[in-house]
Amino acid sequence: MFTHKMWDDDELSKMVDGGVPFAMLTDAGGKVGSAYGIYDEAAGVENRGRFLIDPDGVIQGYEVLTPPVGRNVLETIRQIQAFQLIRETEGGEATPSGWKPGKKTLKPGIDLVGKVWKEWDTSMAFDD
């Protein structure tokens, strides 16, 4: 818990204004990590994982990386925003790769099948 606070105060808050807007988990005994399949029992540590869980308790997204590979906090926030939009529209909109709030969404349906490439703006995937 204290390591996370120091990391947020001294590092993350310099990368993301105000630090990360969610709690980080400390799992000293490995119970949560074991439940999610990221606990390395032999080493006594967990691989770094993040799980996006909706208000109904359903895992909507996850990423597990070994310690040498960093994660992208801004991408995590972008994905949370996308999942929130999908939930708000009850699946009436879909967010293409690289979507950000205010950008074009897709309307799921039979008319989109085989035509996503016509609707998808490639600049969205690489937009800063």
MMTF fields as JSON, N, C-alpha, C and O atoms, coordinates in Angstrom:
{
  "mmtfVersion": "1.0.0",
  "mmtfProducer": "UNKNOWN",
  "numBonds": 511,
  "numAtoms": 512,
  "numGroups": 128,
  "numChains": 1,
  "numModels": 1,
  "chainsPerModel": [1],
  "groupsPerChain": [128],
  "chainIdList": ["A"],
  "bondAtomList": [4, 2, 8, 6, 12, 10, 16, 14, 20, 18, 24, 22, 28, 26, 32, 30, 36, 34, 40, 38, 44, 42, 48, 46, 52, 50, 56, 54, 60, 58, 64, 62, 68, 66, 72, 70, 76, 74, 80, 78, 84, 82, 88, 86, 92, 90, 96, 94, 100, 98, 104, 102, 108, 106, 112, 110, 116, 114, 120, 118, 124, 122, 128, 126, 132, 130, 136, 134, 140, 138, 144, 142, 148, 146, 152, 150, 156, 154, 160, 158, 164, 162, 168, 166, 172, 170, 176, 174, 180, 178, 184, 182, 188, 186, 192, 190, 196, 194, 200, 198, 204, 202, 208, 206, 212, 210, 216, 214, 220, 218, 224, 222, 228, 226, 232, 230, 236, 234, 240, 238, 244, 242, 248, 246, 252, 250, 256, 254, 260, 258, 264, 262, 268, 266, 272, 270, 276, 274, 280, 278, 284, 282, 288, 286, 292, 290, 296, 294, 300, 298, 304, 302, 308, 306, 312, 310, 316, 314, 320, 318, 324, 322, 328, 326, 332, 330, 336, 334, 340, 338, 344, 342, 348, 346, 352, 350, 356, 354, 360, 358, 364, 362, 368, 366, 372, 370, 376, 374, 380, 378, 384, 382, 388, 386, 392, 390, 396, 394, 400, 398, 404, 402, 408, 406, 412, 410, 416, 414, 420, 418, 424, 422, 428, 426, 432, 430, 436, 434, 440, 438, 444, 442, 448, 446, 452, 450, 456, 454, 460, 458, 464, 462, 468, 466, 472, 470, 476, 474, 480, 478, 484, 482, 488, 486, 492, 490, 496, 494, 500, 498, 504, 502, 508, 506],
  "bondOrderList": [1, 1, 1, 1, 1, 1, 1, 1, 1, 1, 1, 1, 1, 1, 1, 1, 1, 1, 1, 1, 1, 1, 1, 1, 1, 1, 1, 1, 1, 1, 1, 1, 1, 1, 1, 1, 1, 1, 1, 1, 1, 1, 1, 1, 1, 1, 1, 1, 1, 1, 1, 1, 1, 1, 1, 1, 1, 1, 1, 1, 1, 1, 1, 1, 1, 1, 1, 1, 1, 1, 1, 1, 1, 1, 1, 1, 1, 1, 1, 1, 1, 1, 1, 1, 1, 1, 1, 1, 1, 1, 1, 1, 1, 1, 1, 1, 1, 1, 1, 1, 1, 1, 1, 1, 1, 1, 1, 1, 1, 1, 1, 1, 1, 1, 1, 1, 1, 1, 1, 1, 1, 1, 1, 1, 1, 1, 1],
  "groupList": [{"groupName": "MET", "atomNameList": ["N", "CA", "C", "O"], "elementList": ["N", "C", "C", "O"], "formalChargeList": [0, 0, 0, 0], "bondAtomList": [1, 0, 2, 1, 3, 2], "bondOrderList": [1, 1, 2], "singleLetterCode": "M", "chemCompType": "L-PEPTIDE LINKING"}, {"groupName": "PHE", "atomNameList": ["N", "CA", "C", "O"], "elementList": ["N", "C", "C", "O"], "formalChargeList": [0, 0, 0, 0], "bondAtomList": [1, 0, 2, 1, 3, 2], "bondOrderList": [1, 1, 2], "singleLetterCode": "F", "chemCompType": "L-PEPTIDE LINKING"}, {"groupName": "THR", "atomNameList": ["N", "CA", "C", "O"], "elementList": ["N", "C", "C", "O"], "formalChargeList": [0, 0, 0, 0], "bondAtomList": [1, 0, 2, 1, 3, 2], "bondOrderList": [1, 1, 2], "singleLetterCode": "T", "chemCompType": "L-PEPTIDE LINKING"}, {"groupName": "HIS", "atomNameList": ["N", "CA", "C", "O"], "elementList": ["N", "C", "C", "O"], "formalChargeList": [0, 0, 0, 0], "bondAtomList": [1, 0, 2, 1, 3, 2], "bondOrderList": [1, 1, 2], "singleLetterCode": "H", "chemCompType": "L-PEPTIDE LINKING"}, {"groupName": "LYS", "atomNameList": ["N", "CA", "C", "O"], "elementList": ["N", "C", "C", "O"], "formalChargeList": [0, 0, 0, 0], "bondAtomList": [1, 0, 2, 1, 3, 2], "bondOrderList": [1, 1, 2], "singleLetterCode": "K", "chemCompType": "L-PEPTIDE LINKING"}, {"groupName": "TRP", "atomNameList": ["N", "CA", "C", "O"], "elementList": ["N", "C", "C", "O"], "formalChargeList": [0, 0, 0, 0], "bondAtomList": [1, 0, 2, 1, 3, 2], "bondOrderList": [1, 1, 2], "singleLetterCode": "W", "chemCompType": "L-PEPTIDE LINKING"}, {"groupName": "ASP", "atomNameList": ["N", "CA", "C", "O"], "elementList": ["N", "C", "C", "O"], "formalChargeList": [0, 0, 0, 0], "bondAtomList": [1, 0, 2, 1, 3, 2], "bondOrderList": [1, 1, 2], "singleLetterCode": "D", "chemCompType": "L-PEPTIDE LINKING"}, {"groupName": "GLU", "atomNameList": ["N", "CA", "C", "O"], "elementList": ["N", "C", "C", "O"], "formalChargeList": [0, 0, 0, 0], "bondAtomList": [1, 0, 2, 1, 3, 2], "bondOrderList": [1, 1, 2], "singleLetterCode": "E", "chemCompType": "L-PEPTIDE LINKING"}, {"groupName": "LEU", "atomNameList": ["N", "CA", "C", "O"], "elementList": ["N", "C", "C", "O"], "formalChargeList": [0, 0, 0, 0], "bondAtomList": [1, 0, 2, 1, 3, 2], "bondOrderList": [1, 1, 2], "singleLetterCode": "L", "chemCompType": "L-PEPTIDE LINKING"}, {"groupName": "SER", "atomNameList": ["N", "CA", "C", "O"], "elementList": ["N", "C", "C", "O"], "formalChargeList": [0, 0, 0, 0], "bondAtomList": [1, 0, 2, 1, 3, 2], "bondOrderList": [1, 1, 2], "singleLetterCode": "S", "chemCompType": "L-PEPTIDE LINKING"}, {"groupName": "VAL", "atomNameList": ["N", "CA", "C", "O"], "elementList": ["N", "C", "C", "O"], "formalChargeList": [0, 0, 0, 0], "bondAtomList": [1, 0, 2, 1, 3, 2], "bondOrderList": [1, 1, 2], "singleLetterCode": "V", "chemCompType": "L-PEPTIDE LINKING"}, {"groupName": "GLY", "atomNameList": ["N", "CA", "C", "O"], "elementList": ["N", "C", "C", "O"], "formalChargeList": [0, 0, 0, 0], "bondAtomList": [1, 0, 2, 1, 3, 2], "bondOrderList": [1, 1, 2], "singleLetterCode": "G", "chemCompType": "PEPTIDE LINKING"}, {"groupName": "PRO", "atomNameList": ["N", "CA", "C", "O"], "elementList": ["N", "C", "C", "O"], "formalChargeList": [0, 0, 0, 0], "bondAtomList": [1, 0, 2, 1, 3, 2], "bondOrderList": [1, 1, 2], "singleLetterCode": "P", "chemCompType": "L-PEPTIDE LINKING"}, {"groupName": "ALA", "atomNameList": ["N", "CA", "C", "O"], "elementList": ["N", "C", "C", "O"], "formalChargeList": [0, 0, 0, 0], "bondAtomList": [1, 0, 2, 1, 3, 2], "bondOrderList": [1, 1, 2], "singleLetterCode": "A", "chemCompType": "L-PEPTIDE LINKING"}, {"groupName": "TYR", "atomNameList": ["N", "CA", "C", "O"], "elementList": ["N", "C", "C", "O"], "formalChargeList": [0, 0, 0, 0], "bondAtomList": [1, 0, 2, 1, 3, 2], "bondOrderList": [1, 1, 2], "singleLetterCode": "Y", "chemCompType": "L-PEPTIDE LINKING"}, {"groupName": "ILE", "atomNameList": ["N", "CA", "C", "O"], "elementList": ["N", "C", "C", "O"], "formalChargeList": [0, 0, 0, 0], "bondAtomList": [1, 0, 2, 1, 3, 2], "bondOrderList": [1, 1, 2], "singleLetterCode": "I", "chemCompType": "L-PEPTIDE LINKING"}, {"groupName": "ASN", "atomNameList": ["N", "CA", "C", "O"], "elementList": ["N", "C", "C", "O"], "formalChargeList": [0, 0, 0, 0], "bondAtomList": [1, 0, 2, 1, 3, 2], "bondOrderList": [1, 1, 2], "singleLetterCode": "N", "chemCompType": "L-PEPTIDE LINKING"}, {"groupName": "ARG", "atomNameList": ["N", "CA", "C", "O"], "elementList": ["N", "C", "C", "O"], "formalChargeList": [0, 0, 0, 0], "bondAtomList": [1, 0, 2, 1, 3, 2], "bondOrderList": [1, 1, 2], "singleLetterCode": "R", "chemCompType": "L-PEPTIDE LINKING"}, {"groupName": "GLN", "atomNameList": ["N", "CA", "C", "O"], "elementList": ["N", "C", "C", "O"], "formalChargeList": [0, 0, 0, 0], "bondAtomList": [1, 0, 2, 1, 3, 2], "bondOrderList": [1, 1, 2], "singleLetterCode": "Q", "chemCompType": "L-PEPTIDE LINKING"}],
  "groupTypeList": [0, 1, 2, 3, 4, 0, 5, 6, 6, 6, 7, 8, 9, 4, 0, 10, 6, 11, 11, 10, 12, 1, 13, 0, 8, 2, 6, 13, 11, 11, 4, 10, 11, 9, 13, 14, 11, 15, 14, 6, 7, 13, 13, 11, 10, 7, 16, 17, 11, 17, 1, 8, 15, 6, 12, 6, 11, 10, 15, 18, 11, 14, 7, 10, 8, 2, 12, 12, 10, 11, 17, 16, 10, 8, 7, 2, 15, 17, 18, 15, 18, 13, 1, 18, 8, 15, 17, 7, 2, 7, 11, 11, 7, 13, 2, 12, 9, 11, 5, 4, 12, 11, 4, 4, 2, 8, 4, 12, 11, 15, 6, 8, 10, 11, 4, 10, 5, 4, 7, 5, 6, 2, 9, 0, 13, 1, 6, 6],
  "groupIdList": [1, 2, 3, 4, 5, 6, 7, 8, 9, 10, 11, 12, 13, 14, 15, 16, 17, 18, 19, 20, 21, 22, 23, 24, 25, 26, 27, 28, 29, 30, 31, 32, 33, 34, 35, 36, 37, 38, 39, 40, 41, 42, 43, 44, 45, 46, 47, 48, 49, 50, 51, 52, 53, 54, 55, 56, 57, 58, 59, 60, 61, 62, 63, 64, 65, 66, 67, 68, 69, 70, 71, 72, 73, 74, 75, 76, 77, 78, 79, 80, 81, 82, 83, 84, 85, 86, 87, 88, 89, 90, 91, 92, 93, 94, 95, 96, 97, 98, 99, 100, 101, 102, 103, 104, 105, 106, 107, 108, 109, 110, 111, 112, 113, 114, 115, 116, 117, 118, 119, 120, 121, 122, 123, 124, 125, 126, 127, 128],
  "secStructList": [7, 2, 2, 2, 2, 2, 2, 0, 0, 0, 0, 0, 2, 2, 2, 6, 6, 6, 1, 7, 1, 1, 7, 7, 7, 7, 7, 6, 6, 1, 2, 2, 2, 2, 2, 6, 6, 7, 3, 3, 6, 6, 6, 6, 3, 3, 7, 3, 3, 3, 3, 3, 3, 7, 6, 6, 1, 7, 3, 3, 3, 3, 3, 3, 3, 7, 6, 6, 1, 7, 7, 7, 2, 2, 2, 2, 2, 2, 2, 2, 2, 2, 2, 2, 2, 2, 2, 2, 6, 6, 6, 1, 7, 5, 7, 7, 6, 6, 7, 7, 6, 6, 1, 7, 7, 5, 7, 7, 1, 4, 4, 4, 6, 6, 6, 2, 2, 2, 2, 7, 7, 2, 2, 2, 2, 2, 7, 7],
  "xCoordList": [0.825, 0.0, 0.875, 0.608, 1.921, 2.769, 3.626, 3.887, 4.058, 4.822, 3.964, 4.441, 2.706, 1.798, 1.591, 1.592, 1.416, 1.216, 2.439, 2.307, 3.636, 4.85, 5.001, 5.385, 4.699, 4.802, 3.819, 4.172, 2.599, 1.609, 2.045, 1.989, 2.48, 2.883, 4.113, 4.163, 5.112, 6.402, 6.556, 7.402, 5.761, 5.917, 4.648, 4.632, 3.598, 2.385, 1.772, 1.287, 1.791, 1.19, 1.928, 1.38, 3.172, 3.925, 3.604, 3.833, 3.07, 2.715, 1.238, 0.864, 0.405, -1.035, -1.456, -1.266, -2.023, -2.41, -3.26, -4.345, -2.782, -3.505, -3.286, -3.892, -2.447, -2.222, -3.34, -4.238, -3.289, -4.306, -5.614, -5.607, -6.736, -8.024, -8.697, -9.924, -7.914, -8.468, -7.49, -6.301, -8.013, -7.177, -6.329, -6.788, -5.093, -4.23, -4.31, -4.461, -4.213, -4.406, -3.077, -2.129, -3.017, -1.896, -2.419, -3.421, -1.746, -2.225, -1.077, -0.571, -0.678, 0.492, 0.41, 1.437, -0.742, -0.871, -1.115, -1.085, -1.353, -1.571, -2.963, -3.182, -3.917, -5.268, -5.967, -6.543, -5.914, -6.584, -5.857, -6.489, -4.528, -3.746, -4.006, -4.077, -4.15, -4.469, -5.838, -6.019, -6.811, -8.168, -8.194, -8.99, -7.325, -7.288, -6.207, -6.027, -5.499, -4.526, -3.231, -2.559, -2.853, -1.611, -0.559, 0.516, -0.863, 0.074, 1.095, 0.729, 2.365, 3.456, 3.876, 4.663, 3.337, 3.558, 5.042, 5.516, 5.773, 7.187, 7.992, 8.887, 7.663, 8.383, 7.747, 8.372, 6.499, 5.806, 5.364, 5.169, 5.205, 4.777, 3.731, 3.521, 3.097, 2.129, 2.721, 3.513, 2.324, 2.613, 1.743, 0.695, 2.172, 1.407, 0.167, 0.241, -0.952, -2.209, -3.145, -3.099, -3.996, -5.072, -6.331, -6.321, -7.391, -8.66, -9.727, -9.885, -10.454, -11.543, -12.831, -13.267, -13.421, -14.597, -15.769, -15.689, -16.86, -18.008, -18.805, -18.546, -19.768, -20.549, -21.305, -21.709, -21.5, -22.168, -21.186, -21.587, -19.893, -18.88, -18.336, -17.672, -18.604, -18.147, -16.83, -16.726, -15.833, -14.555, -14.773, -15.12, -14.567, -14.742, -13.418, -13.4, -12.319, -11.019, -9.936, -10.115, -8.809, -7.681, -6.399, -6.387, -5.318, -3.985, -3.04, -3.067, -2.215, -1.229, 0.123, 0.29, 1.075, 2.406, 3.45, 3.231, 4.562, 5.66, 6.298, 6.196, 6.95, 7.459, 8.318, 8.243, 9.127, 9.953, 9.177, 9.718, 7.922, 7.138, 6.158, 5.334, 6.257, 5.383, 4.007, 3.809, 3.084, 1.719, 1.468, 2.235, 0.385, 0.042, -1.193, -2.305, -1.008, -2.104, -3.146, -4.346, -2.702, -3.656, -4.503, -5.676, -3.927, -4.707, -5.742, -6.862, -5.373, -6.334, -7.502, -8.659, -7.205, -8.266, -9.129, -10.352, -8.513, -9.264, -10.214, -11.364, -9.739, -10.588, -11.741, -12.863, -11.483, -12.56, -13.619, -14.815, -13.185, -14.129, -14.934, -16.132, -14.283, -14.986, -16.016, -17.149, -15.631, -16.576, -17.747, -18.88, -17.487, -18.569, -19.539, -20.753, -19.011, -19.874, -20.737, -21.937, -20.123, -20.86, -21.981, -23.1, -21.668, -22.688, -23.809, -24.987, -23.442, -24.44, -25.374, -26.567, -24.826, -25.639, -26.254, -26.894, -26.049, -26.586, -26.224, -27.04, -24.969, -24.473, -24.877, -24.657, -25.464, -25.888, -24.745, -24.91, -23.591, -22.399, -21.234, -21.216, -20.267, -19.03, -17.874, -17.972, -16.789, -15.642, -14.542, -14.079, -14.128, -13.049, -11.707, -11.59, -10.713, -9.362, -8.915, -9.064, -8.375, -7.866, -8.931, -8.617, -10.195, -11.264, -10.978, -10.437, -11.357, -11.267, -12.589, -13.297, -12.928, -14.179, -14.283, -13.331, -15.444, -15.679, -15.395, -15.782, -14.729, -14.429, -15.594, -16.492, -15.562, -16.612, -16.7, -15.689, -17.924, -18.162, -18.799, -19.155, -18.939, -19.588, -20.934, -21.104, -21.883, -23.207, -23.245, -23.307, -23.208, -23.223, -24.51, -25.576, -24.397, -25.572, -25.18, -24.02, -26.15, -25.915, -25.355, -24.593, -25.736, -25.247, -23.75, -23.13, -23.169, -21.746, -20.878, -19.679, -21.473, -20.715, -20.028, -20.672, -18.72, -17.933, -17.659, -17.051, -18.097, -17.913, -17.224, -17.158, -16.719, -16.053, -14.922, -14.712, -14.204, -13.07, -13.498, -12.706, -14.741, -15.231, -15.516, -15.357, -15.938, -16.312, -15.135, -15.113, -14.15, -13.048, -12.071, -11.569, -11.809, -10.839, -9.494, -9.302, -8.564, -7.277, -6.534, -5.687, -6.827, -6.109, -6.492, -5.745, -7.652, -8.062, -7.117, -6.862, -6.605, -5.746, -4.393, -3.722, -3.996, -2.663, -2.7, -1.669, -3.911, -4.105, -3.527, -3.658, -2.898, -2.361, -3.438, -3.202],
  "yCoordList": [-1.185, 0.0, 1.256, 2.201, 1.266, 2.447, 2.625, 3.748, 1.499, 1.57, 2.163, 2.987, 1.749, 2.295, 3.8, 4.57, 4.212, 5.638, 6.433, 7.469, 5.958, 6.658, 6.688, 7.71, 5.572, 5.507, 6.49, 7.192, 6.545, 7.476, 8.917, 9.746, 9.225, 10.589, 11.051, 12.181, 10.169, 10.575, 10.319, 10.939, 9.423, 9.07, 9.338, 10.185, 8.605, 8.666, 10.057, 10.472, 10.775, 12.11, 13.067, 14.095, 12.73, 13.543, 13.145, 13.913, 11.93, 11.449, 11.669, 11.922, 11.574, 11.735, 12.783, 12.588, 13.888, 14.971, 14.454, 13.916, 14.611, 14.16, 12.701, 12.207, 11.993, 10.565, 9.721, 10.24, 8.452, 7.564, 7.731, 7.843, 7.75, 7.997, 6.716, 6.621, 5.754, 4.505, 3.92, 4.239, 3.069, 2.442, 1.332, 0.592, 1.22, 0.112, -0.945, -0.617, -2.183, -3.3, -3.826, -4.004, -4.072, -4.772, -6.125, -6.199, -7.182, -8.54, -9.369, -10.28, -9.04, -9.67, -11.193, -11.856, -11.757, -13.208, -13.92, -15.15, -13.184, -13.785, -14.354, -15.05, -14.078, -14.63, -14.084, -14.841, -12.777, -12.174, -12.576, -12.933, -12.515, -12.909, -14.339, -14.64, -15.223, -16.619, -16.737, -17.501, -15.977, -16.018, -15.557, -16.05, -14.613, -14.08, -14.732, -14.352, -15.696, -16.446, -15.727, -16.043, -14.76, -14.027, -14.218, -13.623, -15.039, -15.254, -16.316, -17.427, -15.974, -16.903, -17.485, -16.887, -18.659, -19.269, -19.534, -19.33, -19.982, -20.305, -19.072, -19.157, -17.93, -16.692, -15.94, -15.055, -16.289, -15.606, -14.201, -13.367, -13.938, -12.603, -12.753, -13.839, -11.657, -11.644, -10.961, -10.026, -11.444, -10.683, -9.443, -9.442, -8.401, -7.157, -7.305, -7.64, -7.05, -7.186, -6.052, -5.469, -5.748, -4.801, -5.413, -5.974, -5.298, -5.896, -4.813, -4.125, -4.661, -3.69, -4.458, -5.277, -4.176, -4.909, -3.937, -2.887, -4.29, -3.391, -3.413, -4.244, -2.509, -2.45, -3.737, -3.938, -4.605, -5.884, -6.981, -8.121, -6.634, -7.604, -8.443, -9.453, -8.042, -8.784, -8.185, -6.975, -9.039, -8.566, -8.21, -9.067, -6.947, -6.463, -6.397, -6.444, -6.288, -6.224, -6.51, -6.285, -7.007, -7.248, -7.256, -7.469, -7.016, -7.046, -7.568, -7.098, -8.523, -9.07, -9.007, -9.527, -8.368, -8.214, -8.62, -8.481, -9.11, -9.398, -8.075, -7.083, -8.045, -6.786, -5.918, -4.695, -6.461, -5.546, -4.698, -3.73, -5.048, -4.316, -3.39, -3.835, -2.109, -1.123, -1.088, -1.5, -0.589, -0.431, 1.03, 1.907, 1.283, 2.63, 3.07, 2.638, 3.921, 4.375, 5.118, 4.948, 5.93, 6.68, 5.741, 6.022, 4.64, 3.655, 2.991, 2.721, 2.731, 2.15, 3.106, 2.686, 4.379, 5.372, 5.467, 5.569, 5.437, 5.478, 4.284, 4.435, 3.118, 1.931, 2.028, 1.634, 2.542, 2.723, 3.66, 3.395, 4.751, 5.688, 5.014, 5.262, 4.17, 3.451, 2.487, 2.426, 1.737, 0.819, 1.58, 1.1, 2.752, 3.555, 4.003, 3.974, 4.416, 4.829, 3.672, 3.833, 2.517, 1.336, 1.013, 0.69, 1.102, 0.82, 1.853, 1.501, 3.132, 4.208, 4.075, 4.361, 3.638, 3.516, 2.131, 1.817, 1.298, -0.067, -0.839, -1.57, -0.654, -1.369, -0.742, -1.332, 0.441, 1.118, 1.76, 2.182, 1.83, 2.377, 1.45, 0.753, 1.448, 0.687, 1.655, 2.586, 1.427, 2.311, 1.594, 0.531, 2.172, 1.55, 1.711, 2.457, 1.024, 1.101, 2.552, 3.304, 2.945, 4.295, 5.335, 6.519, 4.911, 5.867, 6.647, 6.114, 7.923, 8.778, 9.519, 9.7, 9.949, 10.692, 11.855, 12.61, 11.979, 13.028, 12.597, 13.287, 11.474, 10.969, 10.126, 9.754, 9.84, 9.072, 7.653, 7.003, 7.202, 5.819, 5.075, 5.68, 3.786, 2.956, 2.508, 2.37, 2.283, 1.781, 0.299, -0.07, -0.562, -2.002, -2.417, -1.849, -3.389, -3.915, -4.607, -4.583, -5.217, -5.985, -5.103, -5.575, -3.822, -2.917, -2.632, -2.175, -2.891, -2.637, -3.828, -3.674, -5.004, -6.224, -6.101, -5.833, -6.3, -6.227, -4.815, -4.623, -3.825, -2.427, -1.57, -0.348, -2.204, -1.433, -0.609, 0.539, -1.183, -0.491, 0.813, 1.751, 0.885, 2.116, 3.196, 4.388, 2.759, 3.688, 4.107, 5.209, 3.213, 3.432, 4.441, 4.287, 5.455, 6.488, 6.058, 6.048, 5.703, 5.179, 6.171, 5.769, 7.445, 8.424, 8.274, 8.715, 7.653, 7.473, 6.521, 6.698, 5.531, 4.531, 5.111, 4.586, 6.179, 6.713, 8.16, 8.828, 8.632, 9.996, 10.177, 9.29, 11.295, 11.581, 12.152, 12.46],
  "zCoordList": [0.0, 0.0, 0.0, -0.743, 0.835, 0.925, -0.33, -0.761, -0.908, -2.155, -3.264, -4.045, -3.339, -4.357, -4.143, -5.103, -2.896, -2.623, -3.05, -3.701, -2.688, -3.069, -4.593, -5.161, -5.247, -6.703, -7.336, -8.283, -6.825, -7.355, -7.102, -8.01, -5.872, -5.527, -6.289, -6.775, -6.393, -6.958, -8.449, -9.095, -9.005, -10.417, -11.231, -12.123, -10.906, -11.721, -11.787, -12.839, -10.68, -10.673, -11.608, -12.005, -11.959, -12.915, -14.362, -15.295, -14.526, -15.869, -16.171, -17.317, -15.148, -15.297, -14.279, -13.079, -14.738, -13.853, -12.702, -12.924, -11.491, -10.31, -9.965, -9.014, -10.701, -10.441, -11.022, -11.686, -10.777, -11.336, -10.577, -9.351, -11.289, -10.634, -10.13, -10.124, -9.717, -9.206, -8.197, -8.198, -7.35, -6.332, -6.934, -7.804, -6.469, -6.861, -5.773, -4.596, -6.151, -5.236, -4.723, -5.488, -3.427, -2.822, -2.357, -1.647, -2.755, -2.481, -1.915, -2.57, -0.694, -0.089, -0.029, -0.176, 0.177, 0.28, -1.035, -1.084, -2.084, -3.393, -3.616, -4.607, -2.718, -2.881, -4.117, -4.898, -4.289, -5.454, -6.733, -7.727, -6.703, -7.879, -8.29, -9.482, -7.324, -7.632, -8.275, -9.224, -7.758, -8.313, -9.768, -10.567, -10.106, -11.473, -12.337, -13.494, -11.79, -12.579, -12.862, -13.844, -12.024, -12.279, -11.184, -11.247, -10.189, -9.098, -9.483, -9.867, -9.38, -9.643, -8.296, -7.564, -7.985, -6.668, -6.408, -5.29, -7.414, -7.234, -6.82, -5.979, -7.42, -7.104, -5.943, -5.361, -5.6, -4.507, -4.854, -3.969, -6.137, -6.594, -7.697, -8.237, -8.007, -9.1, -10.316, -10.203, -11.475, -12.68, -12.616, -11.97, -13.28, -13.245, -14.107, -15.29, -13.497, -14.223, -13.904, -12.821, -14.862, -14.62, -15.202, -16.298, -14.464, -14.841, -14.805, -13.797, -15.897, -15.954, -15.689, -16.498, -14.551, -14.091, -14.05, -13.414, -14.73, -14.79, -13.485, -12.615, -13.346, -12.1, -11.773, -10.628, -12.759, -12.523, -12.115, -11.885, -12.024, -11.619, -12.764, -12.527, -13.999, -15.173, -15.665, -15.862, -15.862, -16.407, -17.873, -18.686, -18.2, -19.572, -20.327, -21.557, -19.601, -20.241, -19.234, -18.037, -19.712, -18.818, -19.619, -20.831, -18.894, -19.485, -18.421, -17.283, -18.771, -17.851, -18.552, -19.655, -17.9, -18.467, -17.433, -16.23, -17.903, -16.995, -16.567, -17.289, -15.412, -14.862, -15.778, -15.655, -16.686, -17.477, -18.488, -19.024, -18.751, -19.758, -19.048, -18.249, -19.346, -18.717, -19.356, -20.499, -18.589, -19.077, -19.399, -19.0, -20.126, -20.526, -19.746, -20.051, -18.748, -17.909, -18.74, -18.525, -19.676, -20.497, -21.358, -21.606, -21.811, -22.573, -21.677, -22.11, -20.44, -19.497, -19.276, -19.28, -19.086, -18.898, -20.152, -20.048, -21.339, -22.586, -22.682, -23.092, -22.311, -22.368, -21.372, -21.691, -20.183, -19.21, -19.786, -19.665, -20.411, -21.016, -22.127, -22.267, -22.907, -23.975, -23.389, -23.866, -22.364, -21.73, -21.108, -21.139, -20.548, -19.985, -21.069, -20.868, -22.215, -23.32, -23.811, -24.036, -23.972, -24.438, -23.45, -23.849, -22.172, -21.146, -21.192, -21.118, -21.314, -21.358, -22.553, -22.45, -23.694, -24.912, -25.047, -26.05, -24.011, -23.989, -25.256, -25.819, -25.689, -26.857, -28.18, -29.238, -28.137, -29.363, -30.128, -31.273, -29.491, -30.138, -29.851, -28.836, -30.746, -30.575, -30.795, -31.595, -30.084, -30.219, -30.994, -30.581, -32.11, -32.88, -32.187, -31.215, -32.678, -32.143, -32.061, -33.024, -30.935, -30.771, -30.46, -30.331, -30.337, -30.055, -28.773, -27.805, -28.796, -27.612, -27.484, -28.475, -26.273, -26.101, -27.085, -27.284, -27.685, -28.673, -30.098, -31.041, -30.27, -31.609, -32.127, -31.372, -33.398, -34.061, -33.489, -33.222, -33.313, -32.895, -34.058, -35.069, -33.916, -34.923, -34.375, -33.164, -35.265, -34.887, -35.227, -36.4, -34.193, -34.452, -35.16, -34.922, -36.01, -36.701, -37.979, -38.39, -38.593, -39.821, -40.941, -41.785, -40.947, -41.999, -41.874, -42.835, -40.717, -40.506, -40.891, -41.125, -40.958, -41.247, -42.606, -43.621, -42.607, -43.833, -44.304, -45.356, -43.545, -43.963, -42.903, -43.034, -41.869, -40.82, -41.42, -41.029, -42.356, -42.96, -43.637, -43.715, -44.126, -44.761, -43.721, -43.983, -42.545, -41.491, -40.626, -40.078, -40.509, -39.592, -40.151, -41.265, -39.387, -39.751, -39.186, -37.97, -40.063, -39.598, -38.725, -37.927, -38.855, -38.025, -36.559, -35.686, -36.263, -34.869, -34.141, -32.95, -34.83, -34.178, -33.79, -32.901, -34.446, -34.209, -33.717, -33.636, -33.391, -32.944, -31.548, -30.704, -31.3, -29.941, -29.088, -27.92]
}
